[in-house]
Amino acid sequence: MPREYGRNRRVADLVQREVADLVQRELDQQRTGMITISEVDVSPDLSIAKIYFSCLDPATDRRPLVNELNNLAGHFRHVLGRRLRMRTVPRLQFVFDQSVERGSRLSSLIDSLNKGK
């Protein structure tokens, strides 16, 4: 029976905290908007970490933001290698998390249905 809180989850939590700090410190928030790291999913062999993020500014175009973060992934990985005490640091992939947008859209749909009654 697998452990509920195994090594993958511990590594994912550690990467999430450190990447959130890096994004806050190294990106221009005036240009990119406020970015939130919502989840990190680490592959079973710890070689790849998918970092799901959302942007609270709806006016920000997400495609250039995803490209910019993925271009900075090598730099972030290098910094993580110096900060973390791990033999190998996973390769970072940034993915836009649409769950916040979907949730707000569903919430507004429910509110509009309740107003109609």
C-alpha positions in Angstrom: 0.0 0.0 0.0 1.6 3.3 -1.1 2.2 6.1 1.4 -0.2 9.0 1.3 2.5 11.6 1.6 5.4 10.1 -0.3 8.6 11.5 -1.7 6.9 12.9 -4.9 4.5 15.0 -2.8 7.3 16.3 -0.6 9.4 17.3 -3.6 6.4 18.9 -5.2 5.6 20.9 -2.1 9.2 22.0 -1.8 9.4 23.0 -5.5 6.1 24.9 -5.2 7.3 27.0 -2.3 10.6 27.8 -3.9 9.3 28.6 -7.4 6.5 30.8 -5.9 9.3 32.8 -4.2 11.3 33.0 -7.4 8.4 34.1 -9.5 7.6 36.8 -6.9 11.1 38.1 -6.8 12.3 37.8 -10.4 9.3 38.7 -12.6 8.0 42.2 -13.2 4.5 42.1 -11.7 3.5 45.3 -13.4 3.9 43.6 -16.7 2.9 40.0 -15.9 0.2 40.6 -13.3 0.0 38.7 -10.0 1.0 35.0 -10.7 -0.1 32.3 -8.3 1.5 28.8 -8.3 -1.5 26.6 -7.7 0.0 23.1 -7.9 3.1 21.2 -8.8 3.0 17.7 -10.1 6.2 15.7 -10.1 6.7 12.6 -12.3 7.3 9.3 -10.5 11.0 9.3 -11.3 11.4 13.0 -10.2 12.7 14.1 -13.6 9.9 16.5 -14.6 7.9 19.0 -12.5 4.7 20.4 -14.1 4.0 23.7 -12.4 0.4 24.9 -12.7 -0.1 28.6 -12.3 -2.8 31.2 -12.7 -2.8 34.9 -13.2 -5.3 37.0 -11.3 -5.3 39.8 -13.9 -7.8 38.7 -16.6 -6.3 41.3 -19.0 -3.0 39.5 -19.1 -2.5 37.4 -22.3 -1.5 33.9 -21.0 0.3 32.5 -24.1 3.2 35.0 -23.9 3.3 34.5 -20.1 3.5 30.7 -20.5 6.3 31.2 -23.0 8.2 33.6 -20.8 8.0 31.3 -17.8 9.1 28.3 -19.8 12.0 30.3 -21.2 13.0 31.1 -17.6 12.6 27.5 -16.5 16.3 26.8 -17.0 17.3 29.7 -14.8 14.7 28.7 -12.1 16.0 25.2 -12.2 19.6 26.4 -11.7 18.6 28.5 -8.7 16.6 25.6 -7.3 19.7 23.5 -7.6 21.6 25.9 -5.4 18.7 26.2 -2.9 17.5 22.6 -2.5 19.4 19.7 -1.1 18.6 17.2 -3.8 20.8 15.1 -6.0 18.9 16.1 -9.2 16.4 18.9 -9.7 13.4 18.1 -11.9 13.1 19.8 -15.3 10.4 22.5 -14.9 7.4 22.9 -17.2 4.9 25.7 -16.7 1.3 25.1 -17.5 -1.5 27.7 -17.2 -4.2 26.5 -14.7 -7.6 27.3 -16.0 -9.5 26.0 -12.9 -9.8 29.5 -11.4 -11.3 30.9 -14.6 -13.7 27.9 -14.9 -14.7 28.3 -11.2 -15.5 32.0 -11.6 -17.4 31.4 -14.8 -19.5 28.6 -13.2 -20.1 30.8 -10.2 -21.3 33.7 -12.4 -23.6 31.3 -14.3 -25.1 30.0 -11.0 -25.6 33.5 -9.8 -27.3 34.5 -13.0 -29.7 31.5 -12.7 -30.5 32.4 -9.1 -31.3 36.0 -10.2 -33.7 34.7 -12.8 -35.8 32.9 -10.2 
